Amino acid sequence: MANKKKKTLMQHLKKKTAKKGPPPPKQPLTGKQKEVLDWIVDFHKKNDIFPTNSEIAEEFDMSGGNVSHYLTQLVQRGHIITDPTMRPLIREII
């Protein structure tokens, strides 16, 4: 029974995270959103990996919930792609 639930969960995650055509057109960012995105880009250039939510939270002195909110906004505005099944969450900067 557990295997069936696990398979169902994995299928759900794959469907939820599967690419659905081209990314949305980029929308403008607020000042803080741009600051977070610029820091993510710089971090990636320096370290050749994307930062974790904890690293973003530490850099900007914010809670994990706030980091999630900013990442969601960056996804919705077409600036990054995330994958909730992977760590770190960020997969690509568009």
ABEGO torsion letter per residue (X at the ends): XAAAAAAAAAAAAAAAABBBEBBBBBBBBBAAAAAAAAAAAAAAAAAGBBBBAAAAAAAAGBBAAAAAAAAAAAAAAGABBBBAABOBABABBX
